Amino acid sequence: MKISLLKKIIACEDEAVLGKIEILLQEVQVDAEEPGKDYKLEKFNSVLSKEQLEEIETRNKAYKAGSLETESLETFNQKMFEKYGF
């Protein structure tokens, strides 16, 4: 529902409608309103282990640094088809 409302608000060009929405939402507290301000993130429990999260972080850093060997989705799909038949 939130995403649907956001899409509608973004697409809306009617200042009167946007003004009404602003009035309706004026009591909603937002932690960060401007770019550059920090947002509060709720702590969450991951279904991944600490080791798995560390490995993801390691691979992400390698990918960003350009040192991780990757392949296209088409190549991956072809390999999957050849190996497993789908």
PDB file of N, CA, C and O in Angstrom:
ATOM      1  N   MET A   1       0.828  -1.185   0.000  1.00  0.00           N
ATOM      2  CA  MET A   1       0.000   0.000   0.000  1.00  0.00           C
ATOM      3  C   MET A   1       0.877   1.256   0.000  1.00  0.00           C
ATOM      4  O   MET A   1       0.570   2.224  -0.696  1.00  0.00           O
ATOM      5  N   LYS A   2       1.957   1.247   0.769  1.00  0.00           N
ATOM      6  CA  LYS A   2       2.834   2.419   0.842  1.00  0.00           C
ATOM      7  C   LYS A   2       3.457   2.718  -0.511  1.00  0.00           C
ATOM      8  O   LYS A   2       3.517   3.871  -0.939  1.00  0.00           O
ATOM      9  N   ILE A   3       3.920   1.666  -1.179  1.00  0.00           N
ATOM     10  CA  ILE A   3       4.558   1.870  -2.476  1.00  0.00           C
ATOM     11  C   ILE A   3       3.546   2.409  -3.478  1.00  0.00           C
ATOM     12  O   ILE A   3       3.855   3.305  -4.263  1.00  0.00           O
ATOM     13  N   SER A   4       2.356   1.868  -3.447  1.00  0.00           N
ATOM     14  CA  SER A   4       1.308   2.344  -4.347  1.00  0.00           C
ATOM     15  C   SER A   4       0.991   3.816  -4.091  1.00  0.00           C
ATOM     16  O   SER A   4       0.837   4.593  -5.033  1.00  0.00           O
ATOM     17  N   LEU A   5       0.897   4.194  -2.833  1.00  0.00           N
ATOM     18  CA  LEU A   5       0.638   5.597  -2.486  1.00  0.00           C
ATOM     19  C   LEU A   5       1.792   6.494  -2.908  1.00  0.00           C
ATOM     20  O   LEU A   5       1.571   7.587  -3.430  1.00  0.00           O
ATOM     21  N   LEU A   6       3.012   6.045  -2.687  1.00  0.00           N
ATOM     22  CA  LEU A   6       4.175   6.840  -3.091  1.00  0.00           C
ATOM     23  C   LEU A   6       4.186   7.074  -4.593  1.00  0.00           C
ATOM     24  O   LEU A   6       4.464   8.184  -5.047  1.00  0.00           O
ATOM     25  N   LYS A   7       3.885   6.034  -5.368  1.00  0.00           N
ATOM     26  CA  LYS A   7       3.838   6.178  -6.817  1.00  0.00           C
ATOM     27  C   LYS A   7       2.796   7.223  -7.220  1.00  0.00           C
ATOM     28  O   LYS A   7       3.045   8.056  -8.092  1.00  0.00           O
ATOM     29  N   LYS A   8       1.640   7.171  -6.585  1.00  0.00           N
ATOM     30  CA  LYS A   8       0.574   8.126  -6.903  1.00  0.00           C
ATOM     31  C   LYS A   8       0.974   9.548  -6.513  1.00  0.00           C
ATOM     32  O   LYS A   8       0.704  10.495  -7.251  1.00  0.00           O
ATOM     33  N   ILE A   9       1.610   9.696  -5.365  1.00  0.00           N
ATOM     34  CA  ILE A   9       2.048  11.019  -4.913  1.00  0.00           C
ATOM     35  C   ILE A   9       3.100  11.568  -5.860  1.00  0.00           C
ATOM     36  O   ILE A   9       3.053  12.743  -6.225  1.00  0.00           O
ATOM     37  N   ILE A  10       4.049  10.732  -6.262  1.00  0.00           N
ATOM     38  CA  ILE A  10       5.100  11.176  -7.180  1.00  0.00           C
ATOM     39  C   ILE A  10       4.511  11.599  -8.516  1.00  0.00           C
ATOM     40  O   ILE A  10       4.963  12.579  -9.107  1.00  0.00           O
ATOM     41  N   ALA A  11       3.515  10.876  -8.998  1.00  0.00           N
ATOM     42  CA  ALA A  11       2.904  11.183 -10.293  1.00  0.00           C
ATOM     43  C   ALA A  11       1.956  12.382 -10.231  1.00  0.00           C
ATOM     44  O   ALA A  11       1.625  12.964 -11.264  1.00  0.00           O
ATOM     45  N   CYS A  12       1.522  12.750  -9.036  1.00  0.00           N
ATOM     46  CA  CYS A  12       0.538  13.826  -8.886  1.00  0.00           C
ATOM     47  C   CYS A  12       1.158  15.190  -9.193  1.00  0.00           C
ATOM     48  O   CYS A  12       2.237  15.526  -8.703  1.00  0.00           O
ATOM     49  N   GLU A  13       0.448  15.965 -10.016  1.00  0.00           N
ATOM     50  CA  GLU A  13       0.883  17.317 -10.371  1.00  0.00           C
ATOM     51  C   GLU A  13      -0.016  18.382  -9.739  1.00  0.00           C
ATOM     52  O   GLU A  13       0.255  19.577  -9.856  1.00  0.00           O
ATOM     53  N   ASP A  14      -1.068  17.953  -9.080  1.00  0.00           N
ATOM     54  CA  ASP A  14      -2.069  18.867  -8.524  1.00  0.00           C
ATOM     55  C   ASP A  14      -1.626  19.356  -7.143  1.00  0.00           C
ATOM     56  O   ASP A  14      -1.612  18.593  -6.177  1.00  0.00           O
ATOM     57  N   GLU A  15      -1.268  20.635  -7.065  1.00  0.00           N
ATOM     58  CA  GLU A  15      -0.784  21.226  -5.805  1.00  0.00           C
ATOM     59  C   GLU A  15      -1.826  21.132  -4.691  1.00  0.00           C
ATOM     60  O   GLU A  15      -1.470  20.952  -3.526  1.00  0.00           O
ATOM     61  N   ALA A  16      -3.099  21.250  -5.036  1.00  0.00           N
ATOM     62  CA  ALA A  16      -4.160  21.190  -4.026  1.00  0.00           C
ATOM     63  C   ALA A  16      -4.220  19.797  -3.400  1.00  0.00           C
ATOM     64  O   ALA A  16      -4.345  19.660  -2.183  1.00  0.00           O
ATOM     65  N   VAL A  17      -4.132  18.783  -4.229  1.00  0.00           N
ATOM     66  CA  VAL A  17      -4.156  17.410  -3.728  1.00  0.00           C
ATOM     67  C   VAL A  17      -2.932  17.149  -2.862  1.00  0.00           C
ATOM     68  O   VAL A  17      -3.042  16.566  -1.784  1.00  0.00           O
ATOM     69  N   LEU A  18      -1.768  17.578  -3.333  1.00  0.00           N
ATOM     70  CA  LEU A  18      -0.545  17.390  -2.555  1.00  0.00           C
ATOM     71  C   LEU A  18      -0.616  18.133  -1.226  1.00  0.00           C
ATOM     72  O   LEU A  18      -0.114  17.646  -0.213  1.00  0.00           O
ATOM     73  N   GLY A  19      -1.229  19.296  -1.227  1.00  0.00           N
ATOM     74  CA  GLY A  19      -1.408  20.054   0.010  1.00  0.00           C
ATOM     75  C   GLY A  19      -2.276  19.307   1.008  1.00  0.00           C
ATOM     76  O   GLY A  19      -1.987  19.286   2.204  1.00  0.00           O
ATOM     77  N   LYS A  20      -3.343  18.692   0.508  1.00  0.00           N
ATOM     78  CA  LYS A  20      -4.230  17.903   1.384  1.00  0.00           C
ATOM     79  C   LYS A  20      -3.494  16.701   1.966  1.00  0.00           C
ATOM     80  O   LYS A  20      -3.658  16.364   3.139  1.00  0.00           O
ATOM     81  N   ILE A  21      -2.679  16.060   1.125  1.00  0.00           N
ATOM     82  CA  ILE A  21      -1.899  14.915   1.611  1.00  0.00           C
ATOM     83  C   ILE A  21      -0.926  15.366   2.690  1.00  0.00           C
ATOM     84  O   ILE A  21      -0.751  14.688   3.703  1.00  0.00           O
ATOM     85  N   GLU A  22      -0.298  16.506   2.471  1.00  0.00           N
ATOM     86  CA  GLU A  22       0.642  17.030   3.461  1.00  0.00           C
ATOM     87  C   GLU A  22      -0.060  17.307   4.786  1.00  0.00           C
ATOM     88  O   GLU A  22       0.487  17.007   5.847  1.00  0.00           O
ATOM     89  N   ILE A  23      -1.241  17.862   4.740  1.00  0.00           N
ATOM     90  CA  ILE A  23      -2.006  18.126   5.959  1.00  0.00           C
ATOM     91  C   ILE A  23      -2.347  16.824   6.670  1.00  0.00           C
ATOM     92  O   ILE A  23      -2.220  16.725   7.890  1.00  0.00           O
ATOM     93  N   LEU A  24      -2.783  15.821   5.901  1.00  0.00           N
ATOM     94  CA  LEU A  24      -3.130  14.528   6.497  1.00  0.00           C
ATOM     95  C   LEU A  24      -1.935  13.864   7.173  1.00  0.00           C
ATOM     96  O   LEU A  24      -2.085  13.167   8.176  1.00  0.00           O
ATOM     97  N   LEU A  25      -0.753  14.087   6.615  1.00  0.00           N
ATOM     98  CA  LEU A  25       0.435  13.405   7.134  1.00  0.00           C
ATOM     99  C   LEU A  25       1.312  14.270   8.038  1.00  0.00           C
ATOM    100  O   LEU A  25       2.419  13.863   8.393  1.00  0.00           O
ATOM    101  N   GLN A  26       0.836  15.450   8.412  1.00  0.00           N
ATOM    102  CA  GLN A  26       1.682  16.365   9.172  1.00  0.00           C
ATOM    103  C   GLN A  26       2.067  15.839  10.550  1.00  0.00           C
ATOM    104  O   GLN A  26       3.072  16.275  11.111  1.00  0.00           O
ATOM    105  N   GLU A  27       1.297  14.920  11.104  1.00  0.00           N
ATOM    106  CA  GLU A  27       1.623  14.383  12.419  1.00  0.00           C
ATOM    107  C   GLU A  27       2.577  13.192  12.362  1.00  0.00           C
ATOM    108  O   GLU A  27       3.044  12.724  13.400  1.00  0.00           O
ATOM    109  N   VAL A  28       2.868  12.702  11.168  1.00  0.00           N
ATOM    110  CA  VAL A  28       3.788  11.576  11.018  1.00  0.00           C
ATOM    111  C   VAL A  28       5.208  12.081  11.222  1.00  0.00           C
ATOM    112  O   VAL A  28       5.635  13.030  10.564  1.00  0.00           O
ATOM    113  N   GLN A  29       5.938  11.446  12.134  1.00  0.00           N
ATOM    114  CA  GLN A  29       7.305  11.849  12.447  1.00  0.00           C
ATOM    115  C   GLN A  29       8.276  11.168  11.487  1.00  0.00           C
ATOM    116  O   GLN A  29       8.218   9.954  11.290  1.00  0.00           O
ATOM    117  N   VAL A  30       9.151  11.946  10.903  1.00  0.00           N
ATOM    118  CA  VAL A  30      10.190  11.428  10.013  1.00  0.00           C
ATOM    119  C   VAL A  30      11.529  11.766  10.645  1.00  0.00           C
ATOM    120  O   VAL A  30      11.770  12.906  11.041  1.00  0.00           O
ATOM    121  N   ASP A  31      12.404  10.760  10.737  1.00  0.00           N
ATOM    122  CA  ASP A  31      13.695  10.975  11.388  1.00  0.00           C
ATOM    123  C   ASP A  31      14.633  11.832  10.554  1.00  0.00           C
ATOM    124  O   ASP A  31      15.377  12.641  11.109  1.00  0.00           O
ATOM    125  N   ALA A  32      14.617  11.676   9.249  1.00  0.00           N
ATOM    126  CA  ALA A  32      15.498  12.458   8.386  1.00  0.00           C
ATOM    127  C   ALA A  32      14.684  13.017   7.228  1.00  0.00           C
ATOM    128  O   ALA A  32      14.059  12.266   6.480  1.00  0.00           O
ATOM    129  N   GLU A  33      14.695  14.326   7.085  1.00  0.00           N
ATOM    130  CA  GLU A  33      13.885  14.960   6.057  1.00  0.00           C
ATOM    131  C   GLU A  33      14.704  15.489   4.901  1.00  0.00           C
ATOM    132  O   GLU A  33      14.164  15.725   3.820  1.00  0.00           O
ATOM    133  N   GLU A  34      15.974  15.676   5.100  1.00  0.00           N
ATOM    134  CA  GLU A  34      16.822  16.284   4.075  1.00  0.00           C
ATOM    135  C   GLU A  34      17.921  15.318   3.658  1.00  0.00           C
ATOM    136  O   GLU A  34      18.375  14.510   4.468  1.00  0.00           O
ATOM    137  N   PRO A  35      18.355  15.392   2.401  1.00  0.00           N
ATOM    138  CA  PRO A  35      19.474  14.556   1.972  1.00  0.00           C
ATOM    139  C   PRO A  35      20.699  14.823   2.846  1.00  0.00           C
ATOM    140  O   PRO A  35      20.983  15.965   3.205  1.00  0.00           O
ATOM    141  N   GLY A  36      21.398  13.781   3.174  1.00  0.00           N
ATOM    142  CA  GLY A  36      22.597  13.926   3.987  1.00  0.00           C
ATOM    143  C   GLY A  36      22.366  13.670   5.461  1.00  0.00           C
ATOM    144  O   GLY A  36      23.311  13.388   6.197  1.00  0.00           O
ATOM    145  N   LYS A  37      21.105  13.767   5.908  1.00  0.00           N
ATOM    146  CA  LYS A  37      20.814  13.453   7.304  1.00  0.00           C
ATOM    147  C   LYS A  37      20.758  11.946   7.468  1.00  0.00           C
ATOM    148  O   LYS A  37      20.431  11.223   6.527  1.00  0.00           O
ATOM    149  N   ASP A  38      21.076  11.479   8.652  1.00  0.00           N
ATOM    150  CA  ASP A  38      21.057  10.049   8.920  1.00  0.00           C
ATOM    151  C   ASP A  38      19.639   9.573   9.204  1.00  0.00           C
ATOM    152  O   ASP A  38      18.859  10.256   9.867  1.00  0.00           O
ATOM    153  N   TYR A  39      19.328   8.416   8.701  1.00  0.00           N
ATOM    154  CA  TYR A  39      18.066   7.756   9.005  1.00  0.00           C
ATOM    155  C   TYR A  39      18.305   6.732  10.088  1.00  0.00           C
ATOM    156  O   TYR A  39      19.346   6.076  10.116  1.00  0.00           O
ATOM    157  N   LYS A  40      17.346   6.596  10.975  1.00  0.00           N
ATOM    158  CA  LYS A  40      17.440   5.559  11.989  1.00  0.00           C
ATOM    159  C   LYS A  40      17.045   4.244  11.331  1.00  0.00           C
ATOM    160  O   LYS A  40      16.005   4.151  10.679  1.00  0.00           O
ATOM    161  N   LEU A  41      17.871   3.248  11.505  1.00  0.00           N
ATOM    162  CA  LEU A  41      17.560   1.932  10.976  1.00  0.00           C
ATOM    163  C   LEU A  41      17.232   1.017  12.138  1.00  0.00           C
ATOM    164  O   LEU A  41      17.948   0.968  13.139  1.00  0.00           O
ATOM    165  N   GLU A  42      16.135   0.294  11.984  1.00  0.00           N
ATOM    166  CA  GLU A  42      15.776  -0.654  13.018  1.00  0.00           C
ATOM    167  C   GLU A  42      16.686  -1.866  12.908  1.00  0.00           C
ATOM    168  O   GLU A  42      16.978  -2.343  11.811  1.00  0.00           O
ATOM    169  N   LYS A  43      17.121  -2.349  14.038  1.00  0.00           N
ATOM    170  CA  LYS A  43      17.951  -3.535  14.051  1.00  0.00           C
ATOM    171  C   LYS A  43      17.091  -4.718  13.615  1.00  0.00           C
ATOM    172  O   LYS A  43      15.934  -4.840  14.017  1.00  0.00           O
ATOM    173  N   PHE A  44      17.662  -5.574  12.800  1.00  0.00           N
ATOM    174  CA  PHE A  44      16.906  -6.725  12.342  1.00  0.00           C
ATOM    175  C   PHE A  44      17.715  -7.987  12.562  1.00  0.00           C
ATOM    176  O   PHE A  44      18.944  -7.953  12.632  1.00  0.00           O
ATOM    177  N   ASN A  45      17.028  -9.072  12.669  1.00  0.00           N
ATOM    178  CA  ASN A  45      17.673 -10.371  12.805  1.00  0.00           C
ATOM    179  C   ASN A  45      17.718 -11.007  11.429  1.00  0.00           C
ATOM    180  O   ASN A  45      16.680 -11.243  10.810  1.00  0.00           O
ATOM    181  N   SER A  46      18.900 -11.279  10.963  1.00  0.00           N
ATOM    182  CA  SER A  46      19.078 -11.872   9.645  1.00  0.00           C
ATOM    183  C   SER A  46      18.906 -13.380   9.732  1.00  0.00           C
ATOM    184  O   SER A  46      19.205 -13.997  10.754  1.00  0.00           O
ATOM    185  N   VAL A  47      18.424 -13.955   8.651  1.00  0.00           N
ATOM    186  CA  VAL A  47      18.332 -15.409   8.579  1.00  0.00           C
ATOM    187  C   VAL A  47      19.682 -15.995   8.163  1.00  0.00           C
ATOM    188  O   VAL A  47      19.878 -17.210   8.192  1.00  0.00           O
ATOM    189  N   LEU A  48      20.609 -15.116   7.777  1.00  0.00           N
ATOM    190  CA  LEU A  48      21.949 -15.560   7.396  1.00  0.00           C
ATOM    191  C   LEU A  48      22.862 -15.560   8.619  1.00  0.00           C
ATOM    192  O   LEU A  48      22.689 -14.771   9.548  1.00  0.00           O
ATOM    193  N   SER A  49      23.824 -16.452   8.594  1.00  0.00           N
ATOM    194  CA  SER A  49      24.783 -16.512   9.692  1.00  0.00           C
ATOM    195  C   SER A  49      25.770 -15.348   9.583  1.00  0.00           C
ATOM    196  O   SER A  49      25.841 -14.680   8.552  1.00  0.00           O
ATOM    197  N   LYS A  50      26.516 -15.117  10.638  1.00  0.00           N
ATOM    198  CA  LYS A  50      27.522 -14.069  10.643  1.00  0.00           C
ATOM    199  C   LYS A  50      28.561 -14.319   9.552  1.00  0.00           C
ATOM    200  O   LYS A  50      29.001 -13.389   8.874  1.00  0.00           O
ATOM    201  N   GLU A  51      28.945 -15.573   9.392  1.00  0.00           N
ATOM    202  CA  GLU A  51      29.935 -15.942   8.379  1.00  0.00           C
ATOM    203  C   GLU A  51      29.405 -15.669   6.966  1.00  0.00           C
ATOM    204  O   GLU A  51      30.145 -15.190   6.106  1.00  0.00           O
ATOM    205  N   GLN A  52      28.130 -15.975   6.730  1.00  0.00           N
ATOM    206  CA  GLN A  52      27.531 -15.726   5.422  1.00  0.00           C
ATOM    207  C   GLN A  52      27.489 -14.223   5.119  1.00  0.00           C
ATOM    208  O   GLN A  52      27.791 -13.798   4.004  1.00  0.00           O
ATOM    209  N   LEU A  53      27.114 -13.433   6.117  1.00  0.00           N
ATOM    210  CA  LEU A  53      27.073 -11.989   5.929  1.00  0.00           C
ATOM    211  C   LEU A  53      28.468 -11.424   5.658  1.00  0.00           C
ATOM    212  O   LEU A  53      28.627 -10.520   4.838  1.00  0.00           O
ATOM    213  N   GLU A  54      29.467 -11.955   6.343  1.00  0.00           N
ATOM    214  CA  GLU A  54      30.852 -11.520   6.115  1.00  0.00           C
ATOM    215  C   GLU A  54      31.304 -11.871   4.706  1.00  0.00           C
ATOM    216  O   GLU A  54      31.983 -11.074   4.059  1.00  0.00           O
ATOM    217  N   GLU A  55      30.934 -13.058   4.219  1.00  0.00           N
ATOM    218  CA  GLU A  55      31.309 -13.478   2.868  1.00  0.00           C
ATOM    219  C   GLU A  55      30.636 -12.583   1.821  1.00  0.00           C
ATOM    220  O   GLU A  55      31.258 -12.215   0.824  1.00  0.00           O
ATOM    221  N   ILE A  56      29.389 -12.243   2.045  1.00  0.00           N
ATOM    222  CA  ILE A  56      28.683 -11.338   1.130  1.00  0.00           C
ATOM    223  C   ILE A  56      29.387  -9.987   1.098  1.00  0.00           C
ATOM    224  O   ILE A  56      29.576  -9.412   0.026  1.00  0.00           O
ATOM    225  N   GLU A  57      29.770  -9.481   2.249  1.00  0.00           N
ATOM    226  CA  GLU A  57      30.464  -8.191   2.328  1.00  0.00           C
ATOM    227  C   GLU A  57      31.814  -8.258   1.614  1.00  0.00           C
ATOM    228  O   GLU A  57      32.185  -7.329   0.897  1.00  0.00           O
ATOM    229  N   THR A  58      32.549  -9.358   1.809  1.00  0.00           N
ATOM    230  CA  THR A  58      33.844  -9.542   1.149  1.00  0.00           C
ATOM    231  C   THR A  58      33.678  -9.550  -0.368  1.00  0.00           C
ATOM    232  O   THR A  58      34.425  -8.888  -1.087  1.00  0.00           O
ATOM    233  N   ARG A  59      32.695 -10.303  -0.842  1.00  0.00           N
ATOM    234  CA  ARG A  59      32.461 -10.376  -2.294  1.00  0.00           C
ATOM    235  C   ARG A  59      31.977  -9.041  -2.851  1.00  0.00           C
ATOM    236  O   ARG A  59      32.346  -8.661  -3.962  1.00  0.00           O
ATOM    237  N   ASN A  60      31.157  -8.334  -2.088  1.00  0.00           N
ATOM    238  CA  ASN A  60      30.675  -7.027  -2.536  1.00  0.00           C
ATOM    239  C   ASN A  60      31.832  -6.042  -2.694  1.00  0.00           C
ATOM    240  O   ASN A  60      31.888  -5.292  -3.668  1.00  0.00           O
ATOM    241  N   LYS A  61      32.748  -6.049  -1.734  1.00  0.00           N
ATOM    242  CA  LYS A  61      33.921  -5.172  -1.824  1.00  0.00           C
ATOM    243  C   LYS A  61      34.777  -5.534  -3.032  1.00  0.00           C
ATOM    244  O   LYS A  61      35.258  -4.650  -3.740  1.00  0.00           O
ATOM    245  N   ALA A  62      34.969  -6.841  -3.271  1.00  0.00           N
ATOM    246  CA  ALA A  62      35.762  -7.286  -4.417  1.00  0.00           C
ATOM    247  C   ALA A  62      35.084  -6.893  -5.722  1.00  0.00           C
ATOM    248  O   ALA A  62      35.749  -6.486  -6.675  1.00  0.00           O
ATOM    249  N   TYR A  63      33.762  -7.017  -5.764  1.00  0.00           N
ATOM    250  CA  TYR A  63      33.017  -6.634  -6.965  1.00  0.00           C
ATOM    251  C   TYR A  63      33.178  -5.136  -7.243  1.00  0.00           C
ATOM    252  O   TYR A  63      33.435  -4.728  -8.376  1.00  0.00           O
ATOM    253  N   LYS A  64      33.024  -4.328  -6.195  1.00  0.00           N
ATOM    254  CA  LYS A  64      33.151  -2.876  -6.362  1.00  0.00           C
ATOM    255  C   LYS A  64      34.567  -2.480  -6.774  1.00  0.00           C
ATOM    256  O   LYS A  64      34.757  -1.510  -7.507  1.00  0.00           O
ATOM    257  N   ALA A  65      35.560  -3.235  -6.299  1.00  0.00           N
ATOM    258  CA  ALA A  65      36.948  -2.945  -6.635  1.00  0.00           C
ATOM    259  C   ALA A  65      37.320  -3.473  -8.020  1.00  0.00           C
ATOM    260  O   ALA A  65      38.401  -3.176  -8.529  1.00  0.00           O
ATOM    261  N   GLY A  66      36.431  -4.252  -8.629  1.00  0.00           N
ATOM    262  CA  GLY A  66      36.690  -4.796  -9.955  1.00  0.00           C
ATOM    263  C   GLY A  66      37.564  -6.034  -9.959  1.00  0.00           C
ATOM    264  O   GLY A  66      38.055  -6.441 -11.012  1.00  0.00           O
ATOM    265  N   SER A  67      37.763  -6.635  -8.804  1.00  0.00           N
ATOM    266  CA  SER A  67      38.638  -7.805  -8.718  1.00  0.00           C
ATOM    267  C   SER A  67      37.863  -9.122  -8.625  1.00  0.00           C
ATOM    268  O   SER A  67      38.461 -10.178  -8.413  1.00  0.00           O
ATOM    269  N   LEU A  68      36.560  -9.067  -8.780  1.00  0.00           N
ATOM    270  CA  LEU A  68      35.738 -10.271  -8.721  1.00  0.00           C
ATOM    271  C   LEU A  68      35.372 -10.683 -10.138  1.00  0.00           C
ATOM    272  O   LEU A  68      34.841  -9.880 -10.905  1.00  0.00           O
ATOM    273  N   GLU A  69      35.654 -11.925 -10.484  1.00  0.00           N
ATOM    274  CA  GLU A  69      35.331 -12.416 -11.819  1.00  0.00           C
ATOM    275  C   GLU A  69      33.816 -12.660 -11.900  1.00  0.00           C
ATOM    276  O   GLU A  69      33.247 -13.376 -11.076  1.00  0.00           O
ATOM    277  N   THR A  70      33.187 -12.061 -12.890  1.00  0.00           N
ATOM    278  CA  THR A  70      31.737 -12.197 -13.060  1.00  0.00           C
ATOM    279  C   THR A  70      31.438 -12.652 -14.478  1.00  0.00           C
ATOM    280  O   THR A  70      32.318 -12.666 -15.339  1.00  0.00           O
ATOM    281  N   GLU A  71      30.190 -13.022 -14.707  1.00  0.00           N
ATOM    282  CA  GLU A  71      29.752 -13.397 -16.048  1.00  0.00           C
ATOM    283  C   GLU A  71      28.353 -12.847 -16.276  1.00  0.00           C
ATOM    284  O   GLU A  71      27.645 -12.496 -15.331  1.00  0.00           O
ATOM    285  N   SER A  72      27.971 -12.778 -17.528  1.00  0.00           N
ATOM    286  CA  SER A  72      26.657 -12.226 -17.855  1.00  0.00           C
ATOM    287  C   SER A  72      25.562 -13.207 -17.452  1.00  0.00           C
ATOM    288  O   SER A  72      25.815 -14.397 -17.261  1.00  0.00           O
ATOM    289  N   LEU A  73      24.360 -12.698 -17.327  1.00  0.00           N
ATOM    290  CA  LEU A  73      23.215 -13.544 -16.998  1.00  0.00           C
ATOM    291  C   LEU A  73      22.990 -14.581 -18.098  1.00  0.00           C
ATOM    292  O   LEU A  73      22.626 -15.723 -17.818  1.00  0.00           O
ATOM    293  N   GLU A  74      23.210 -14.178 -19.344  1.00  0.00           N
ATOM    294  CA  GLU A  74      23.026 -15.109 -20.460  1.00  0.00           C
ATOM    295  C   GLU A  74      23.994 -16.282 -20.354  1.00  0.00           C
ATOM    296  O   GLU A  74      23.609 -17.431 -20.572  1.00  0.00           O
ATOM    297  N   THR A  75      25.256 -15.991 -20.019  1.00  0.00           N
ATOM    298  CA  THR A  75      26.255 -17.052 -19.862  1.00  0.00           C
ATOM    299  C   THR A  75      25.875 -17.962 -18.700  1.00  0.00           C
ATOM    300  O   THR A  75      25.967 -19.184 -18.811  1.00  0.00           O
ATOM    301  N   PHE A  76      25.454 -17.376 -17.599  1.00  0.00           N
ATOM    302  CA  PHE A  76      25.040 -18.159 -16.434  1.00  0.00           C
ATOM    303  C   PHE A  76      23.865 -19.064 -16.794  1.00  0.00           C
ATOM    304  O   PHE A  76      23.869 -20.254 -16.480  1.00  0.00           O
ATOM    305  N   ASN A  77      22.863 -18.493 -17.454  1.00  0.00           N
ATOM    306  CA  ASN A  77      21.692 -19.284 -17.843  1.00  0.00           C
ATOM    307  C   ASN A  77      22.072 -20.432 -18.766  1.00  0.00           C
ATOM    308  O   ASN A  77      21.543 -21.535 -18.622  1.00  0.00           O
ATOM    309  N   GLN A  78      22.976 -20.197 -19.711  1.00  0.00           N
ATOM    310  CA  GLN A  78      23.427 -21.244 -20.620  1.00  0.00           C
ATOM    311  C   GLN A  78      24.116 -22.365 -19.851  1.00  0.00           C
ATOM    312  O   GLN A  78      23.877 -23.544 -20.114  1.00  0.00           O
ATOM    313  N   LYS A  79      24.973 -21.993 -18.896  1.00  0.00           N
ATOM    314  CA  LYS A  79      25.663 -23.002 -18.090  1.00  0.00           C
ATOM    315  C   LYS A  79      24.664 -23.823 -17.276  1.00  0.00           C
ATOM    316  O   LYS A  79      24.807 -25.041 -17.165  1.00  0.00           O
ATOM    317  N   MET A  80      23.658 -23.168 -16.708  1.00  0.00           N
ATOM    318  CA  MET A  80      22.631 -23.873 -15.931  1.00  0.00           C
ATOM    319  C   MET A  80      21.859 -24.837 -16.830  1.00  0.00           C
ATOM    320  O   MET A  80      21.557 -25.961 -16.427  1.00  0.00           O
ATOM    321  N   PHE A  81      21.540 -24.396 -18.047  1.00  0.00           N
ATOM    322  CA  PHE A  81      20.813 -25.238 -18.980  1.00  0.00           C
ATOM    323  C   PHE A  81      21.641 -26.463 -19.346  1.00  0.00           C
ATOM    324  O   PHE A  81      21.139 -27.587 -19.367  1.00  0.00           O
ATOM    325  N   GLU A  82      22.916 -26.225 -19.635  1.00  0.00           N
ATOM    326  CA  GLU A  82      23.798 -27.329 -20.020  1.00  0.00           C
ATOM    327  C   GLU A  82      23.988 -28.312 -18.872  1.00  0.00           C
ATOM    328  O   GLU A  82      24.036 -29.523 -19.092  1.00  0.00           O
ATOM    329  N   LYS A  83      24.097 -27.802 -17.660  1.00  0.00           N
ATOM    330  CA  LYS A  83      24.379 -28.675 -16.512  1.00  0.00           C
ATOM    331  C   LYS A  83      23.118 -29.378 -15.979  1.00  0.00           C
ATOM    332  O   LYS A  83      23.146 -30.566 -15.660  1.00  0.00           O
ATOM    333  N   TYR A  84      22.008 -28.616 -15.889  1.00  0.00           N
ATOM    334  CA  TYR A  84      20.809 -29.148 -15.238  1.00  0.00           C
ATOM    335  C   TYR A  84      19.611 -29.307 -16.168  1.00  0.00           C
ATOM    336  O   TYR A  84      18.596 -29.884 -15.778  1.00  0.00           O
ATOM    337  N   GLY A  85      19.721 -28.804 -17.381  1.00  0.00           N
ATOM    338  CA  GLY A  85      18.612 -28.964 -18.324  1.00  0.00           C
ATOM    339  C   GLY A  85      17.493 -27.955 -18.157  1.00  0.00           C
ATOM    340  O   GLY A  85      16.402 -28.157 -18.690  1.00  0.00           O
ATOM    341  N   PHE A  86      17.736 -26.876 -17.432  1.00  0.00           N
ATOM    342  CA  PHE A  86      16.716 -25.817 -17.310  1.00  0.00           C
ATOM    343  C   PHE A  86      17.352 -24.461 -17.304  1.00  0.00           C
ATOM    344  O   PHE A  86      16.654 -23.452 -17.209  1.00  0.00           O
TER     345      PHE A  86
END
